[in-house]
Structure formats: structure tokens, C-alpha cells
Amino acid sequence: MIIVSMSIFLLIIGRIIYKRHVPVRQIQECLPQELNAGMAIVDVRDYNDSYKSLTPNALNLPIAYLVRYIHELPKKPLHIIASTKLEKNMSVRIIRKAGHEVKSYSLIEEEI
């Protein structure tokens, strides 16, 4: 009984670590200025971070609200703007699970 419960516990912890920290494959990093014309830009940074460096034509949808407003994403290839790798990994997985295509990303870190 103890072995089964420990196995389940380790599986849960392993899944959490995978979803947050293992890099997402098959997307490339590029700057928002280098994007193709047919791509939509989704900014998943927090409102406090995104207003400091606004990206024109970007849909600002913080990761905390991503699941709730996933239906507002356009049905075309997406470019993700995030502030950390953790935000990027989680948002790409959430968006892909909803059936959208993520082509690229860029990390814009706040300068202190």
C-alpha cells in the first residue's frame, strides 16, 4: 500500500515538474519585429509587466487568465511573448491543448 501511494505521489510531482520546467519543443525563438504577416501575437505576461514594454497589435492575455479566455485567441498561427521560460512553457502547453498552433515565442524580461 505504501509503495502504491508513493508511486502515485511521484507521478504527480513528475508531471508538475514536466509541465513547468521541461522546454517545449518545435517552436523557435524570434523577436516580435521578425514575425510573418499572418501571425497573431499573444502577450502572456502580467499586466504590470506588459504595459512597460507594449507590443503593437498584441493581444494581452496574462497566463492567469489564459484558460478562462482561451476562446478569444484567433484561429491562426500564434507568437507568444513571455517574461520567463516558465510562463512560456505553461502558456504554450495550455494553448496547444486547446487546439491552437504556436509557431514562435520571445522572452522579454523586465530590467531592474
TORPA-4810 file (N, C-alpha, C, O; in nm, 3 decimals):
<nodes>
NODE_1_0.082_-0.120_0.000_0.000_0.000_0.000_0.086_0.125_0.000_0.055_0.222_-0.069_M
NODE_2_0.193_0.124_0.076_0.282_0.239_0.083_0.353_0.260_-0.050_0.374_0.373_-0.093_I
NODE_3_0.390_0.151_-0.115_0.460_0.160_-0.244_0.368_0.220_-0.350_0.412_0.301_-0.431_I
NODE_4_0.242_0.181_-0.350_0.146_0.233_-0.447_0.124_0.383_-0.424_0.123_0.460_-0.520_V
NODE_5_0.106_0.423_-0.301_0.082_0.565_-0.272_0.207_0.649_-0.303_0.195_0.762_-0.350_S
NODE_6_0.325_0.596_-0.277_0.448_0.668_-0.312_0.464_0.679_-0.463_0.509_0.782_-0.513_M
NODE_7_0.428_0.576_-0.536_0.435_0.579_-0.681_0.342_0.685_-0.739_0.379_0.759_-0.830_S
NODE_8_0.221_0.691_-0.686_0.125_0.791_-0.732_0.175_0.930_-0.699_0.164_1.021_-0.782_I
NODE_9_0.229_0.949_-0.581_0.283_1.078_-0.540_0.397_1.122_-0.633_0.402_1.237_-0.675_F
NODE_10_0.488_1.030_-0.665_0.600_1.062_-0.753_0.554_1.093_-0.895_0.612_1.179_-0.961_L
NODE_11_0.451_1.024_-0.942_0.396_1.054_-1.074_0.336_1.194_-1.079_0.354_1.266_-1.178_L
NODE_12_0.265_1.233_-0.977_0.206_1.366_-0.972_0.314_1.474_-0.969_0.306_1.573_-1.042_I
NODE_13_0.415_1.455_-0.885_0.525_1.550_-0.877_0.600_1.556_-1.010_0.638_1.664_-1.055_I
NODE_14_0.622_1.442_-1.072_0.691_1.438_-1.201_0.615_1.513_-1.309_0.675_1.582_-1.391_G
NODE_15_0.484_1.499_-1.311_0.402_1.569_-1.410_0.406_1.720_-1.389_0.413_1.796_-1.486_R
NODE_16_0.403_1.764_-1.264_0.410_1.907_-1.235_0.544_1.964_-1.282_0.548_2.070_-1.344_I
NODE_17_0.652_1.894_-1.252_0.784_1.940_-1.294_0.793_1.942_-1.446_0.848_2.036_-1.502_I
NODE_18_0.742_1.840_-1.513_0.745_1.834_-1.659_0.671_1.952_-1.721_0.724_2.019_-1.810_Y
NODE_19_0.548_1.978_-1.675_0.466_2.083_-1.734_0.527_2.221_-1.716_0.508_2.309_-1.801_K
NODE_20_0.600_2.241_-1.608_0.654_2.373_-1.581_0.794_2.395_-1.633_0.825_2.504_-1.681_R
NODE_21_0.880_2.295_-1.625_1.022_2.320_-1.646_1.084_2.253_-1.768_1.191_2.297_-1.813_H
NODE_22_1.023_2.151_-1.824_1.081_2.087_-1.943_1.047_2.175_-2.063_0.931_2.207_-2.084_V
NODE_23_1.146_2.214_-2.142_1.121_2.304_-2.255_1.024_2.245_-2.358_1.024_2.125_-2.383_P
NODE_24_0.944_2.333_-2.414_0.851_2.295_-2.519_0.929_2.283_-2.649_1.010_2.371_-2.681_V
NODE_25_0.907_2.179_-2.723_0.979_2.154_-2.848_0.902_2.211_-2.967_0.784_2.245_-2.957_R
NODE_26_0.971_2.221_-3.078_0.915_2.255_-3.209_0.864_2.398_-3.220_0.779_2.426_-3.304_Q
NODE_27_0.913_2.488_-3.139_0.886_2.630_-3.160_1.020_2.703_-3.152_1.111_2.661_-3.079_I
NODE_28_1.031_2.810_-3.226_1.157_2.881_-3.232_1.145_3.017_-3.165_1.036_3.074_-3.157_Q
NODE_29_1.257_3.067_-3.118_1.259_3.198_-3.056_1.289_3.302_-3.162_1.382_3.286_-3.241_E
NODE_30_1.210_3.408_-3.164_1.237_3.519_-3.255_1.180_3.646_-3.195_1.097_3.641_-3.104_C
NODE_31_1.224_3.759_-3.245_1.177_3.888_-3.198_1.042_3.921_-3.261_1.015_3.878_-3.373_L
NODE_32_0.958_3.997_-3.191_0.827_4.032_-3.248_0.838_4.110_-3.380_0.746_4.105_-3.461_P
NODE_33_0.950_4.180_-3.402_0.968_4.256_-3.526_0.995_4.164_-3.644_0.977_4.206_-3.759_Q
NODE_34_1.037_4.041_-3.622_1.074_3.949_-3.728_0.961_3.854_-3.769_0.986_3.757_-3.841_E
NODE_35_0.840_3.880_-3.726_0.729_3.787_-3.748_0.673_3.796_-3.889_0.685_3.899_-3.955_L
NODE_36_0.612_3.687_-3.933_0.540_3.685_-4.059_0.410_3.765_-4.045_0.360_3.783_-3.934_N
NODE_37_0.357_3.811_-4.155_0.238_3.895_-4.153_0.113_3.819_-4.107_0.022_3.881_-4.053_A
NODE_38_0.107_3.688_-4.126_-0.013_3.612_-4.093_-0.021_3.561_-3.951_-0.112_3.485_-3.918_G
NODE_39_0.072_3.601_-3.866_0.074_3.550_-3.729_0.009_3.650_-3.633_0.017_3.771_-3.652_M
NODE_40_-0.054_3.597_-3.530_-0.110_3.678_-3.423_-0.015_3.675_-3.304_0.050_3.574_-3.278_A
NODE_41_-0.006_3.787_-3.233_0.083_3.798_-3.118_0.000_3.793_-2.991_-0.096_3.868_-2.976_I
NODE_42_0.039_3.704_-2.899_-0.029_3.691_-2.771_0.074_3.718_-2.661_0.175_3.648_-2.650_V
NODE_43_0.047_3.820_-2.581_0.135_3.858_-2.470_0.081_3.796_-2.343_-0.025_3.836_-2.295_D
NODE_44_0.152_3.697_-2.287_0.104_3.627_-2.168_0.168_3.680_-2.039_0.150_3.622_-1.932_V
NODE_45_0.240_3.790_-2.050_0.299_3.850_-1.930_0.191_3.915_-1.845_0.082_3.944_-1.894_R
NODE_46_0.221_3.937_-1.719_0.129_4.003_-1.629_0.106_4.147_-1.677_0.193_4.205_-1.742_D
NODE_47_-0.010_4.203_-1.645_-0.041_4.340_-1.687_0.064_4.439_-1.639_0.097_4.533_-1.710_Y
NODE_48_0.117_4.419_-1.519_0.218_4.511_-1.464_0.347_4.508_-1.544_0.419_4.608_-1.548_N
NODE_49_0.379_4.397_-1.607_0.499_4.388_-1.689_0.474_4.430_-1.833_0.560_4.494_-1.894_D
NODE_50_0.360_4.396_-1.888_0.335_4.420_-2.030_0.313_4.567_-2.062_0.345_4.610_-2.173_S
NODE_51_0.261_4.645_-1.969_0.238_4.785_-2.002_0.368_4.864_-2.009_0.371_4.972_-2.069_Y
NODE_52_0.476_4.813_-1.950_0.605_4.883_-1.953_0.672_4.873_-2.088_0.745_4.963_-2.128_K
NODE_53_0.648_4.764_-2.160_0.703_4.747_-2.295_0.593_4.694_-2.385_0.585_4.574_-2.413_S
NODE_54_0.510_4.785_-2.431_0.394_4.747_-2.512_0.438_4.696_-2.649_0.531_4.749_-2.709_L
NODE_55_0.370_4.595_-2.696_0.392_4.540_-2.829_0.271_4.574_-2.913_0.159_4.538_-2.878_T
NODE_56_0.291_4.645_-3.026_0.175_4.681_-3.108_0.105_4.558_-3.165_0.169_4.459_-3.201_P
NODE_57_-0.025_4.565_-3.173_-0.111_4.459_-3.230_-0.108_4.330_-3.151_-0.141_4.224_-3.205_N
NODE_58_-0.067_4.334_-3.024_-0.062_4.213_-2.942_-0.188_4.202_-2.856_-0.239_4.301_-2.804_A
NODE_59_-0.237_4.080_-2.844_-0.348_4.051_-2.754_-0.289_4.023_-2.617_-0.218_3.924_-2.600_L
NODE_60_-0.317_4.109_-2.520_-0.261_4.093_-2.386_-0.354_4.002_-2.305_-0.463_4.043_-2.265_N
NODE_61_-0.310_3.880_-2.282_-0.388_3.780_-2.210_-0.295_3.711_-2.111_-0.231_3.612_-2.146_L
NODE_62_-0.285_3.763_-1.988_-0.192_3.704_-1.890_-0.220_3.556_-1.867_-0.333_3.509_-1.883_P
NODE_63_-0.117_3.485_-1.830_-0.126_3.340_-1.814_-0.229_3.302_-1.708_-0.288_3.194_-1.714_I
NODE_64_-0.251_3.390_-1.610_-0.350_3.361_-1.506_-0.492_3.356_-1.563_-0.579_3.290_-1.507_A
NODE_65_-0.516_3.427_-1.674_-0.648_3.432_-1.736_-0.656_3.351_-1.864_-0.759_3.352_-1.931_Y
NODE_66_-0.550_3.282_-1.899_-0.542_3.215_-2.029_-0.649_3.106_-2.048_-0.712_3.100_-2.153_L
NODE_67_-0.669_3.023_-1.949_-0.768_2.915_-1.962_-0.908_2.973_-1.973_-0.990_2.922_-2.050_V
NODE_68_-0.937_3.077_-1.898_-1.071_3.134_-1.897_-1.105_3.202_-2.030_-1.220_3.196_-2.074_R
NODE_69_-1.007_3.267_-2.094_-1.033_3.343_-2.216_-0.965_3.282_-2.339_-0.934_3.354_-2.434_Y
NODE_70_-0.941_3.153_-2.337_-0.875_3.086_-2.450_-0.956_3.098_-2.578_-0.900_3.093_-2.688_I
NODE_71_-1.087_3.114_-2.566_-1.174_3.125_-2.684_-1.152_3.256_-2.759_-1.196_3.268_-2.873_H
NODE_72_-1.087_3.355_-2.698_-1.061_3.483_-2.763_-0.940_3.481_-2.855_-0.915_3.577_-2.927_E
NODE_73_-0.863_3.372_-2.852_-0.745_3.364_-2.938_-0.787_3.343_-3.082_-0.880_3.267_-3.110_L
NODE_74_-0.721_3.411_-3.176_-0.755_3.393_-3.317_-0.714_3.255_-3.367_-0.622_3.193_-3.312_P
NODE_75_-0.781_3.207_-3.469_-0.754_3.075_-3.526_-0.646_3.082_-3.634_-0.669_3.038_-3.747_K
NODE_76_-0.532_3.137_-3.601_-0.418_3.141_-3.692_-0.291_3.117_-3.611_-0.296_3.118_-3.488_K
NODE_77_-0.177_3.096_-3.676_-0.054_3.068_-3.601_-0.023_3.180_-3.503_-0.042_3.298_-3.533_P
NODE_78_0.026_3.142_-3.385_0.047_3.238_-3.277_0.195_3.256_-3.245_0.276_3.165_-3.260_L
NODE_79_0.227_3.376_-3.200_0.358_3.408_-3.144_0.333_3.446_-2.999_0.248_3.530_-2.971_H
NODE_80_0.407_3.386_-2.907_0.389_3.409_-2.764_0.498_3.503_-2.714_0.616_3.485_-2.746_I
NODE_81_0.459_3.604_-2.635_0.554_3.689_-2.566_0.540_3.659_-2.417_0.431_3.672_-2.361_I
NODE_82_0.650_3.619_-2.355_0.650_3.585_-2.212_0.769_3.651_-2.145_0.861_3.697_-2.211_A
NODE_83_0.765_3.656_-2.012_0.877_3.716_-1.940_0.975_3.612_-1.888_1.091_3.644_-1.864_S
NODE_84_0.930_3.488_-1.870_1.019_3.382_-1.822_0.995_3.254_-1.902_0.895_3.240_-1.972_T
NODE_85_1.088_3.162_-1.889_1.072_3.033_-1.956_0.955_2.955_-1.897_0.887_2.881_-1.968_K
NODE_86_0.932_2.971_-1.767_0.819_2.906_-1.702_0.688_2.951_-1.763_0.602_2.868_-1.794_L
NODE_87_0.670_3.083_-1.780_0.549_3.135_-1.844_0.534_3.083_-1.986_0.425_3.047_-2.029_E
NODE_88_0.644_3.080_-2.058_0.641_3.033_-2.196_0.599_2.887_-2.203_0.510_2.853_-2.281_K
NODE_89_0.661_2.801_-2.122_0.630_2.659_-2.125_0.484_2.632_-2.091_0.416_2.557_-2.161_N
NODE_90_0.436_2.694_-1.984_0.298_2.670_-1.942_0.197_2.724_-2.043_0.099_2.658_-2.074_M
NODE_91_0.221_2.845_-2.095_0.125_2.902_-2.188_0.120_2.825_-2.320_0.012_2.806_-2.376_S
NODE_92_0.235_2.782_-2.369_0.235_2.705_-2.494_0.160_2.574_-2.476_0.084_2.534_-2.564_V
NODE_93_0.180_2.507_-2.365_0.108_2.381_-2.341_-0.042_2.403_-2.329_-0.121_2.323_-2.381_R
NODE_94_-0.084_2.510_-2.261_-0.227_2.539_-2.247_-0.289_2.570_-2.383_-0.397_2.521_-2.415_I
NODE_95_-0.220_2.651_-2.462_-0.272_2.692_-2.592_-0.277_2.573_-2.687_-0.375_2.557_-2.761_I
NODE_96_-0.174_2.490_-2.687_-0.175_2.371_-2.774_-0.284_2.273_-2.733_-0.347_2.211_-2.819_R
NODE_97_-0.307_2.260_-2.604_-0.412_2.168_-2.557_-0.549_2.214_-2.605_-0.639_2.132_-2.626_K
NODE_98_-0.566_2.345_-2.624_-0.694_2.399_-2.672_-0.707_2.388_-2.824_-0.811_2.423_-2.879_A
NODE_99_-0.602_2.341_-2.892_-0.611_2.318_-3.035_-0.552_2.427_-3.122_-0.570_2.424_-3.244_G
NODE_100_-0.483_2.523_-3.065_-0.421_2.630_-3.142_-0.277_2.593_-3.178_-0.217_2.505_-3.117_H
NODE_101_-0.223_2.662_-3.279_-0.088_2.636_-3.326_0.005_2.749_-3.281_-0.019_2.865_-3.313_E
NODE_102_0.110_2.714_-3.208_0.209_2.811_-3.163_0.334_2.791_-3.248_0.393_2.683_-3.248_V
NODE_103_0.374_2.895_-3.320_0.489_2.886_-3.410_0.618_2.936_-3.346_0.724_2.878_-3.368_K
NODE_104_0.610_3.044_-3.267_0.732_3.104_-3.214_0.703_3.173_-3.082_0.588_3.186_-3.039_S
NODE_105_0.810_3.218_-3.020_0.799_3.288_-2.892_0.913_3.387_-2.880_1.012_3.381_-2.952_Y
NODE_106_0.897_3.480_-2.786_1.006_3.568_-2.748_0.995_3.596_-2.599_0.886_3.609_-2.544_S
NODE_107_1.110_3.604_-2.536_1.118_3.632_-2.393_1.161_3.777_-2.375_1.269_3.817_-2.419_L
NODE_108_1.076_3.855_-2.311_1.107_3.994_-2.281_1.112_4.006_-2.130_1.009_4.009_-2.063_I
NODE_109_1.232_4.012_-2.078_1.250_4.016_-1.934_1.255_4.161_-1.886_1.308_4.249_-1.954_E
NODE_110_1.198_4.183_-1.769_1.195_4.315_-1.711_1.333_4.352_-1.660_1.398_4.273_-1.591_E
NODE_111_1.376_4.473_-1.693_1.506_4.520_-1.645_1.487_4.584_-1.508_1.395_4.662_-1.487_E
NODE_112_1.576_4.551_-1.415_1.566_4.603_-1.279_1.661_4.719_-1.261_1.667_4.777_-1.153_I
</nodes>
